[in-house]
């Protein structure tokens, strides 16, 4: 991984985490899949959105749970744009949104 420093993070309305690294690379992860057990992160979207960047390289929550950025960089889904909160639907994971948009395009072409 070229640069572990994180430039910014954003938690979407359906536990979707978007990460922009200092080297310009961007990744997406669905926290409901990534976080094990019955963590408060998976159960409370308002708490989930309290994620913050610690020491420029760790994504953390007030309870002390953290995610190593190297894992997100290596295993997260690469994305080309960083979403704005007002651009995201209220529900549905990133993959589901993309799949629905593609299916709609296919239907329109028929």
Secondary structure in CASP SS format (residue, H / E / C, confidence):
PFRMAT SS
TARGET T0000
AUTHOR 0000-0000-0000
METHOD secondary structure of the structure
MODEL  1
X C 1.00
X C 1.00
X C 1.00
X C 1.00
X C 1.00
X E 1.00
X E 1.00
X E 1.00
X E 1.00
X E 1.00
X E 1.00
X C 1.00
X C 1.00
X C 1.00
X C 1.00
X E 1.00
X E 1.00
X E 1.00
X E 1.00
X E 1.00
X E 1.00
X C 1.00
X C 1.00
X C 1.00
X C 1.00
X E 1.00
X E 1.00
X E 1.00
X E 1.00
X E 1.00
X H 1.00
X H 1.00
X H 1.00
X H 1.00
X C 1.00
X C 1.00
X C 1.00
X C 1.00
X C 1.00
X H 1.00
X H 1.00
X H 1.00
X H 1.00
X C 1.00
X H 1.00
X H 1.00
X H 1.00
X H 1.00
X C 1.00
X C 1.00
X C 1.00
X E 1.00
X E 1.00
X E 1.00
X C 1.00
X C 1.00
X C 1.00
X E 1.00
X E 1.00
X E 1.00
X C 1.00
X C 1.00
X C 1.00
X C 1.00
X C 1.00
X E 1.00
X E 1.00
X E 1.00
X H 1.00
X H 1.00
X H 1.00
X H 1.00
X H 1.00
X H 1.00
X H 1.00
X C 1.00
X E 1.00
X E 1.00
X E 1.00
X C 1.00
X C 1.00
X C 1.00
X C 1.00
X C 1.00
X H 1.00
X H 1.00
X H 1.00
X C 1.00
X C 1.00
X C 1.00
X C 1.00
X C 1.00
X C 1.00
X H 1.00
X H 1.00
X H 1.00
X H 1.00
X H 1.00
X H 1.00
X H 1.00
X H 1.00
X H 1.00
X H 1.00
X H 1.00
X H 1.00
X H 1.00
X H 1.00
X H 1.00
X H 1.00
X C 1.00
END
